[in-house]
Amino acid sequence: MEQHRDAIDERKSVLFLGDKGSGKSSLVCRLQGEDVMDVKEGLSPSYAYVDVVDEHEDLLGRLNMWEMPPGREFLPFWKYVF
């Protein structure tokens, strides 16, 4: 259990920015192993994560993924990403 706790502390974040229809949600779905055809267009910031594992399924860390649609109205949410 201690190894699991140490590994999960290894977190990295990525912020996906882009115009409407540029593929931000599709990329997040691909990284999560989900079907890209199930992507729903978002009108608000979204968060997802992927646990990074090695070939033995041992947890190495977590990749936090934030997706921001275009628009100045979403700038206040950036503080949660950085």
N, C-alpha and C positions, 0 to 999 in steps of 0.2 A: 504494500500500500504506500509506503514511503516513496518508492520509485515513481509511482503514479503521481503523487502529489508534487514531486520535484519536476517531473516532466511537464505537467500542466502549467507550471509557472513560466515555461518557455512559450511566451505568446508574442505574436507579431500581428500587426494590423495593416490592412491595405484599404485604400479608399478608391472606389471606382467612380470616376466622373465622366460624363459624356452627354451628348445631345440625345434627345428622345429617339429611340429606335437604333441606337448605336451598338447595342449588344451587351450592355452592362449586366442585365439580369440573366441573359443567356450564359455569360461567362461564369457568374456565381453558381448557376445551376450545374454547369459542367463540372466545376470544382467540387461540388457536393455530390456528384454522381447521379444527378437527377436528369430526367428527360427534358431536353430544351423545349420540346413542343408544348410543355405544360406551363411555360413562362407566362405570367400575367403582368401587364404593363403597370408599373407603380407610379403613383403620383406623389409619393412621400418618401422620405429617407427610409432605408431598410437596413437590417443587420442580419448577418448569417455567420456561421463559423464552420470550420472543418478541422477535425482532429487529425493531426499528422501522425501516421504510424509507420513503423519499419516493416520489413518483409515478414517478421514474426508477429505482427499486429501489436507490438509494444508501442505504447504511446510516447511520441517524441515531443509533442507540443500542440499548440492550437493556433490556427490562422483565423483572425477576426476579419470579417469582410463587411465593409460599409459601402452602401450604394447611395449616391446623391443625385437626384434629378437636377437638371439645370434650373437656375433661378435664384435670385438674391434672397428670396424669402426663406431659403434653407440654410443660409450662412450661420445662423445661431446654433444649428445642430452640429456644426463642425467641431465645436469644443469637446463633444463626446468622443470624437474619433481621435483627436490629437492629445 
